[in-house]
Amino acid sequence: MLEPPFVRVRDGNTAYMYVDTSPATQFQGGFNDASWIVGQGGPRSNSNLDARKIKRQAVVALKYMWATPNVNPTNNSITFRISAAPLVDIVCTVPTYNYMRLYTSFRSPITYGPQGTIDYTFPPVFVGLPAGVAVGDSFGNEVDPEDGIITKMAAAMTAASGVVFNVIPSDGYRDLQPSNYQNTNCLFWRLVPSVGTFIFTGGSVFTRGQFLYGVPPINPAIDPSNLANYYGVFAGGPTSFLYTRWIDITSRTLLQNTKMPLSGTHVPVNLLARVYLSKKDQQSGTIFVEITNTPLQWINWRSSQAINSVDLQMRDEFGELVEIPQGANNASWLSVILLNEL
């Protein structure tokens, strides 16, 4: 009489639910800001959802189109002052681009100044190559003249201030004499003005690009008008090339009945899943993520409640919607595969 009743577990009472975004599901029609509502289409739309009798569900896979450069309008502004005008804030922006290298190729050959110091000069000088051969440097390496995140920072500051800023590669412990731009030991960097000193005072580079560029946050206690606080050499790095270290997938609908929400550092409300990015993931393309947790992360649901629409959002590590370039069709998308259980 005191033993628990016999319960037969019926295997196989599961089904997948596929939630795929499209231009028709964009929260703001015609403007893709990484926020969608799937299932709100008309009767002839294939975005309708009809999931019923669900007891619980779990995310088993994600796929999304990543088309966001690591330097974009959310993290490319710099405000600084130079010693020649310590009361004037100079503003510049790093060009938006998906940079994958620290430096553009060095001018070749590398020249040496007094006491054998290396004269690093930008931009690069390209050698003539036969027709149909990719542009390269004097070492025969293929070079993208746009690809050099710290080079572009220095060029933007030079154009805005009139003071030439040079970047010097380093491995963080000693100076390097790089053989070419592909030197894999170049993890850190230093920024040096040709004359005087300078100080950074703000900009989104220091708020949303700390890991992207490898820069510390601005200390508000430092007086930017005091020349004693200015740097002759600014040391930065390592550079991660990541606009965001992770992507958070959120949904209010799917998590409305959960008993135990996800927790952690910088976790937004209604977090469905977090995907960590690598430098390879940062490059444009489609990315598939399979959830292989055992056991799965189950989300409770009410079996009497049908799922007819689902809201989905992609947020960056700063809690904002992922920056999506507004091109001709705004065709970035997100797909979520969930396992439903009766």
C-alpha positions in Angstrom: 0.0 0.0 0.0 2.9 2.4 0.7 4.7 1.6 -2.5 4.5 4.2 -5.4 2.0 3.3 -8.2 3.4 1.7 -11.3 3.9 4.2 -14.1 4.7 3.1 -17.6 7.0 5.5 -19.4 6.0 5.6 -23.0 9.0 6.1 -25.2 8.8 8.1 -28.4 6.3 10.8 -27.4 8.5 13.6 -28.8 8.4 15.9 -31.8 10.7 18.6 -33.2 9.5 22.2 -33.5 11.3 24.3 -36.1 11.2 28.1 -35.6 12.7 29.9 -38.6 12.8 33.6 -39.1 12.3 35.4 -42.4 11.5 38.9 -43.6 7.9 38.2 -43.0 8.5 37.6 -39.3 10.6 40.8 -38.6 9.3 42.6 -35.6 9.6 45.9 -37.5 8.5 45.3 -41.0 11.2 46.1 -43.5 13.8 46.7 -40.8 15.8 43.8 -39.5 17.1 44.6 -36.0 17.6 41.0 -34.8 14.1 40.8 -33.4 11.4 38.5 -34.9 7.9 37.1 -34.1 7.3 33.8 -35.9 3.8 32.6 -36.3 2.1 36.0 -36.9 1.8 35.5 -40.6 -1.5 35.4 -42.4 -3.4 32.2 -43.2 -1.4 31.7 -46.4 1.9 32.3 -44.8 4.2 29.4 -43.9 5.3 31.1 -40.7 2.3 29.9 -38.8 3.0 27.7 -35.7 0.7 25.1 -34.2 2.4 23.2 -31.4 0.0 21.5 -28.9 0.0 19.1 -25.9 3.6 20.1 -25.0 4.7 19.1 -21.5 8.3 20.4 -21.8 10.7 21.3 -24.6 14.5 21.8 -25.0 16.7 23.6 -27.5 18.7 21.0 -29.5 20.2 23.2 -32.3 20.6 26.7 -33.5 21.6 28.1 -36.9 22.0 31.7 -37.9 23.4 33.9 -40.6 26.3 36.0 -39.2 26.8 39.1 -41.4 28.1 41.7 -38.9 31.6 43.1 -39.2 33.6 43.1 -36.0 34.1 46.9 -36.3 30.7 48.4 -36.8 28.8 51.6 -35.9 28.4 50.4 -32.3 32.1 50.3 -31.5 34.1 52.5 -33.9 34.3 56.0 -32.4 37.3 57.5 -30.6 37.7 60.7 -28.7 41.2 61.9 -27.8 43.3 65.0 -27.1 46.8 65.9 -28.2 49.3 67.9 -26.1 49.3 70.8 -28.6 45.6 71.4 -27.8 44.8 69.8 -24.4 41.4 71.4 -24.1 40.0 70.2 -27.4 38.4 66.8 -27.9 39.1 65.3 -31.3 36.6 62.8 -32.6 37.3 60.1 -35.3 35.9 56.8 -36.3 37.5 53.5 -37.4 36.1 52.5 -40.8 33.5 49.7 -40.5 35.1 46.4 -41.7 35.5 42.8 -40.7 39.2 43.1 -39.8 41.0 39.8 -39.2 44.6 41.1 -38.8 46.2 43.6 -36.4 48.2 45.4 -39.1 48.2 46.2 -42.7 51.4 44.9 -44.4 54.4 47.0 -43.6 56.1 49.2 -46.1 59.0 47.1 -47.5 61.8 47.1 -47.1 61.7 47.9 -43.4 64.2 50.7 -42.7 66.2 51.3 -39.6 66.6 54.6 -37.7 69.2 55.7 -35.2 70.6 53.0 -32.9 69.0 50.4 -35.0 65.4 51.2 -34.2 62.8 50.0 -36.7 61.0 52.6 -38.7 57.4 51.2 -39.1 55.6 53.1 -41.9 52.1 52.7 -43.1 50.4 52.3 -45.5 52.0 49.5 -47.3 53.7 49.7 -50.7 52.6 47.1 -53.1 54.8 45.5 -55.8 53.7 45.1 -59.4 52.4 41.7 -60.1 51.3 40.0 -63.4 47.8 40.5 -64.6 45.3 38.2 -62.8 47.5 37.8 -59.7 46.2 39.0 -56.4 47.8 42.2 -54.9 50.7 41.3 -52.6 53.6 42.7 -50.7 57.3 42.4 -51.5 57.3 39.0 -49.7 54.9 37.6 -52.2 52.0 37.3 -49.7 48.5 38.1 -50.7 47.4 41.3 -49.0 44.1 42.9 -48.3 44.9 46.6 -48.1 41.9 47.2 -46.0 42.6 44.5 -43.4 44.5 46.0 -40.4 42.4 47.0 -37.4 45.1 48.9 -35.5 46.5 50.4 -38.8 43.0 51.9 -39.5 42.8 53.2 -36.0 46.1 55.0 -36.4 45.1 56.4 -39.8 41.8 57.7 -38.5 43.5 59.5 -35.6 46.2 60.9 -38.0 43.5 62.3 -40.3 41.5 63.9 -37.5 44.4 65.5 -35.6 47.1 66.3 -38.2 49.6 64.4 -36.0 51.0 61.2 -37.5 50.3 58.2 -35.3 52.4 55.1 -35.9 51.6 51.6 -34.6 54.3 49.3 -33.4 53.6 45.5 -33.0 54.7 43.6 -29.9 54.2 40.3 -28.3 53.6 41.9 -24.9 57.0 41.2 -23.4 59.5 42.4 -26.0 59.7 44.3 -29.3 59.5 42.3 -32.5 61.2 42.6 -35.8 58.4 41.0 -37.9 59.4 39.4 -41.1 56.0 40.3 -42.6 52.5 41.2 -41.6 51.7 37.5 -40.8 54.0 37.3 -37.8 51.9 35.2 -35.4 53.6 36.6 -32.4 52.0 40.1 -32.9 49.5 39.9 -30.1 49.8 43.4 -28.6 50.4 46.8 -30.1 51.6 50.3 -29.2 50.5 53.6 -30.6 53.0 56.4 -30.8 52.5 60.0 -32.0 55.2 61.5 -34.2 55.3 64.7 -32.1 54.0 65.5 -28.6 51.8 63.3 -26.4 48.1 62.4 -26.4 45.4 60.9 -24.2 42.1 59.0 -25.0 39.0 60.6 -23.4 36.2 58.4 -24.6 34.3 56.8 -27.5 32.5 53.6 -28.1 35.9 51.9 -28.7 36.4 52.0 -24.9 32.9 51.0 -23.9 31.9 48.3 -26.5 35.2 47.5 -28.0 37.4 46.7 -25.0 38.0 43.1 -26.1 37.8 43.8 -29.8 40.7 46.3 -29.8 42.4 45.2 -26.5 42.0 48.6 -24.7 41.2 49.3 -21.0 38.1 51.4 -20.1 38.6 55.2 -19.7 39.3 56.1 -16.1 36.9 59.0 -15.3 39.2 60.1 -12.4 42.0 61.1 -14.8 42.1 64.8 -15.8 42.3 65.0 -19.6 43.5 68.6 -19.5 46.6 67.8 -17.4 49.5 67.1 -19.7 51.2 65.0 -17.0 48.5 62.3 -17.7 49.3 62.1 -21.4 51.1 59.2 -23.0 54.1 59.2 -25.2 53.3 55.6 -26.0 50.0 53.9 -25.5 50.1 50.1 -25.0 47.1 48.0 -26.1 46.2 44.4 -26.8 45.7 41.5 -27.1 43.1 42.1 -29.8 40.3 39.5 -30.0 38.7 40.7 -33.2 35.3 39.9 -31.6 32.4 42.5 -31.8 30.8 40.4 -29.1 32.1 37.4 -27.2 28.8 35.7 -27.2 25.2 35.8 -28.6 22.2 35.5 -26.4 19.0 34.1 -27.9 16.0 35.3 -25.9 12.3 34.5 -26.0 9.6 35.6 -23.7 7.0 33.2 -25.1 9.1 30.0 -24.7 10.2 30.8 -21.2 7.0 32.1 -19.7 6.4 28.8 -17.7 10.0 27.9 -16.8 10.5 27.1 -13.1 14.3 27.7 -13.1 15.6 30.4 -15.4 19.2 30.4 -16.6 21.6 32.4 -14.6 25.1 33.7 -14.9 27.2 36.8 -15.8 25.4 39.5 -17.8 22.4 37.2 -18.4 19.3 38.9 -19.9 15.8 38.0 -18.9 14.2 35.2 -20.9 17.6 33.7 -22.0 16.9 30.7 -24.1 20.5 29.8 -25.1 24.0 31.5 -25.1 26.4 30.8 -28.0 30.1 31.7 -27.5 32.0 33.0 -30.5 35.5 32.5 -31.8 37.5 34.5 -34.3 36.5 32.0 -37.0 32.8 32.4 -36.1 33.2 36.2 -36.4 33.7 35.9 -40.2 30.6 36.2 -42.3 28.6 33.0 -43.1 26.1 30.6 -41.6 26.9 29.0 -38.3 25.3 25.8 -36.9 25.3 25.0 -33.2 24.2 21.6 -31.9 23.3 21.4 -28.3 24.7 18.2 -26.9 24.1 18.6 -23.2 23.1 15.4 -21.4 20.6 15.7 -20.0 19.0 18.4 -22.1 18.1 21.8 -20.7 14.3 21.2 -20.5 11.8 24.1 -20.4 8.5 23.5 -18.7 5.3 24.1 -20.5 1.6 23.7 -19.9 0.1 20.9 -22.0 -3.3 22.8 -22.2 -1.6 25.8 -23.8 -0.8 25.9 -27.6 2.2 27.6 -29.1 1.0 29.8 -32.0 3.7 32.4 -32.1 7.2 32.7 -30.8 9.3 35.9 -30.2 13.0 35.6 -30.8 15.8 38.1 -30.3 19.6 38.0 -30.8 21.5 40.1 -28.3 25.2 40.9 -27.9 27.2 40.7 -24.7 26.3 44.3 -23.9 22.6 43.4 -23.7 21.7 45.2 -27.0 20.2 43.7 -30.1 22.9 42.4 -32.4 24.0 45.0 -35.0 22.8 43.9 -38.4 24.0 45.9 -41.4 21.0 47.5 -43.2 21.6 46.5 -46.8 19.3 46.0 -49.6 17.3 43.1 -48.1 18.4 42.7 -44.4 18.5 39.0 -44.9 20.2 37.9 -41.7 18.2 35.2 -40.0 17.9 32.8 -37.1 16.6 29.2 -36.8 15.9 27.4 -33.6 15.2 23.6 -33.4 13.4 22.5 -30.2 12.5 19.0 -29.0 9.0 18.9 -27.7 7.9 16.2 -25.3 4.3 15.1 -24.5 
